[in-house]
Amino acid sequence: MTDQADFIYFECQACGFDSVQKADFTGSDACPLCDGDNNRYSQMTQRICRDTDQPEGRDARTAL
């Protein structure tokens, strides 16, 4: 398992949705699924991405 400091791993503690964004990401930390499904704010946790992360949502690493 290797850290990928150029990317951030986001995970919603309420529903489990996760995604990977570039380290310079400036968007919202709100979970898009919780916000879209029931119109409630659920903050996604953040940490440095690992090469073993396989997110359900967007994976910015594949855009390279």
Backbone as JSON, one array per atom type, in Angstrom:
{
  "sequence": "MTDQADFIYFECQACGFDSVQKADFTGSDACPLCDGDNNRYSQMTQRICRDTDQPEGRDARTAL",
  "N": [[0.86, -1.17, 0.0], [0.7, 2.09, -0.99], [0.99, 5.56, -0.39], [-0.61, 8.18, -2.21], [0.13, 11.16, -2.69], [-0.72, 13.18, -4.41], [-3.39, 13.04, -4.62], [-6.7, 13.03, -3.13], [-8.65, 11.1, -0.97], [-12.04, 10.73, -0.55], [-14.71, 10.01, 1.7], [-18.01, 9.18, 2.58], [-19.44, 9.08, 5.71], [-22.02, 8.49, 6.34], [-23.34, 7.1, 4.2], [-21.41, 5.64, 2.85], [-20.44, 6.19, 0.31], [-17.72, 6.86, -1.89], [-14.91, 8.67, -3.29], [-12.2, 9.78, -5.43], [-10.21, 12.6, -5.65], [-8.22, 15.2, -7.22], [-5.39, 16.58, -5.49], [-5.53, 19.34, -5.39], [-8.21, 19.93, -5.32], [-11.11, 21.92, -5.11], [-13.76, 21.83, -4.63], [-16.97, 21.09, -3.08], [-17.29, 19.47, 0.16], [-19.46, 17.98, 0.64], [-21.5, 15.07, 0.58], [-22.49, 13.83, -2.49], [-24.47, 11.92, -2.98], [-26.05, 11.67, -0.6], [-26.94, 14.29, -0.49], [-28.36, 14.49, -2.9], [-30.25, 12.39, -2.71], [-31.77, 12.74, -0.3], [-31.68, 15.37, 0.26], [-29.96, 16.32, 2.31], [-27.19, 17.52, 4.15], [-24.17, 15.86, 4.33], [-21.09, 15.5, 5.57], [-18.14, 14.58, 3.91], [-15.39, 12.58, 4.85], [-11.83, 13.11, 4.64], [-8.68, 12.02, 3.35], [-5.23, 11.28, 2.55], [-4.89, 9.74, -0.55], [-4.61, 6.23, -1.28], [-2.85, 3.74, -3.13], [-4.33, 1.45, -3.22], [-6.97, 2.15, -2.99], [-10.28, 1.93, -4.21], [-12.58, 3.62, -5.46], [-16.17, 4.11, -5.41], [-17.33, 6.24, -6.67], [-16.25, 9.05, -8.66], [-12.95, 8.78, -9.95], [-10.2, 10.46, -9.99], [-7.66, 9.71, -10.66], [-7.75, 8.12, -12.9], [-8.03, 9.86, -14.97], [-5.63, 10.71, -15.84]],
  "CA": [[0.0, 0.0, 0.0], [1.49, 3.3, -1.14], [0.24, 6.82, -0.41], [-0.57, 8.97, -3.43], [-0.05, 12.51, -2.15], [-1.33, 14.07, -5.4], [-4.83, 12.78, -4.64], [-7.43, 12.97, -1.86], [-9.72, 10.1, -0.9], [-13.21, 11.21, 0.18], [-15.67, 8.95, 2.05], [-19.17, 9.6, 3.36], [-19.66, 8.21, 6.86], [-23.44, 8.15, 6.42], [-23.78, 6.11, 3.2], [-20.28, 4.86, 2.36], [-19.99, 6.63, -1.01], [-16.36, 7.37, -1.86], [-14.35, 9.15, -4.55], [-10.83, 10.27, -5.38], [-10.06, 13.89, -6.34], [-6.86, 15.72, -7.21], [-5.04, 17.25, -4.24], [-5.91, 20.76, -5.44], [-9.67, 19.98, -5.42], [-11.67, 23.05, -4.37], [-15.21, 21.67, -4.57], [-17.65, 20.86, -1.8], [-17.04, 18.21, 0.87], [-20.78, 17.36, 0.87], [-21.73, 13.83, -0.16], [-23.49, 14.08, -3.54], [-25.58, 10.96, -2.89], [-26.94, 12.08, 0.49], [-27.53, 15.56, -0.88], [-29.32, 14.25, -3.97], [-31.31, 11.45, -2.31], [-32.67, 13.22, 0.75], [-31.44, 16.8, 0.44], [-29.33, 16.62, 3.6], [-25.73, 17.66, 4.1], [-23.37, 14.87, 5.04], [-19.7, 15.83, 5.26], [-17.28, 13.45, 3.58], [-14.05, 12.64, 5.44], [-10.76, 13.18, 3.65], [-7.33, 11.57, 3.71], [-4.39, 11.06, 1.38], [-5.3, 8.55, -1.29], [-3.68, 5.1, -1.33], [-2.94, 3.05, -4.41], [-5.29, 0.35, -3.1], [-8.34, 2.68, -2.95], [-11.09, 1.7, -5.4], [-13.8, 4.35, -5.12], [-17.43, 3.9, -6.11], [-17.57, 7.44, -7.48], [-15.2, 9.55, -9.55], [-11.57, 8.49, -9.63], [-9.39, 11.41, -10.76], [-6.42, 9.07, -11.1], [-7.95, 7.54, -14.23], [-8.04, 10.94, -15.95], [-4.23, 11.06, -16.19]],
  "C": [[0.91, 1.24, 0.0], [0.59, 4.53, -1.16], [0.44, 7.51, -1.76], [-0.9, 10.4, -3.06], [-0.68, 13.49, -3.13], [-2.84, 13.94, -5.45], [-5.4, 12.69, -3.24], [-8.53, 11.93, -1.98], [-10.83, 10.66, -0.02], [-14.12, 10.03, 0.49], [-16.78, 9.52, 2.93], [-19.39, 8.59, 4.49], [-21.11, 7.76, 6.99], [-23.83, 7.03, 5.45], [-22.66, 5.27, 2.61], [-19.78, 5.24, 0.97], [-18.57, 7.18, -0.9], [-15.91, 7.79, -3.26], [-12.92, 9.6, -4.32], [-10.77, 11.54, -6.24], [-8.59, 14.29, -6.32], [-6.63, 16.51, -5.92], [-5.43, 18.72, -4.22], [-7.42, 20.95, -5.59], [-10.22, 21.1, -4.54], [-13.19, 22.97, -4.28], [-15.72, 21.42, -3.17], [-17.22, 19.53, -1.18], [-18.36, 17.5, 1.21], [-20.92, 16.09, 0.03], [-22.8, 14.09, -1.23], [-24.67, 13.12, -3.49], [-26.56, 11.35, -1.79], [-27.66, 13.38, 0.14], [-28.62, 15.35, -1.93], [-30.5, 13.39, -3.55], [-32.29, 12.05, -1.31], [-32.43, 14.67, 1.12], [-30.91, 17.14, 1.83], [-27.82, 16.62, 3.44], [-25.09, 16.57, 4.95], [-21.92, 15.09, 4.63], [-18.89, 14.56, 5.0], [-15.92, 13.64, 4.27], [-13.02, 12.63, 4.32], [-9.47, 12.64, 4.23], [-6.53, 11.45, 2.43], [-4.8, 9.73, 0.75], [-4.2, 7.47, -1.22], [-3.87, 4.37, -2.65], [-3.94, 1.9, -4.4], [-6.74, 0.83, -3.04], [-9.04, 2.43, -4.28], [-12.45, 2.33, -5.16], [-15.0, 3.97, -6.0], [-17.69, 5.05, -7.08], [-16.38, 7.79, -8.36], [-13.82, 9.17, -9.03], [-10.69, 9.36, -10.52], [-8.1, 10.8, -11.24], [-6.55, 8.5, -12.5], [-7.95, 8.58, -15.32], [-6.64, 11.33, -16.41], [-3.8, 10.45, -17.48]]
}
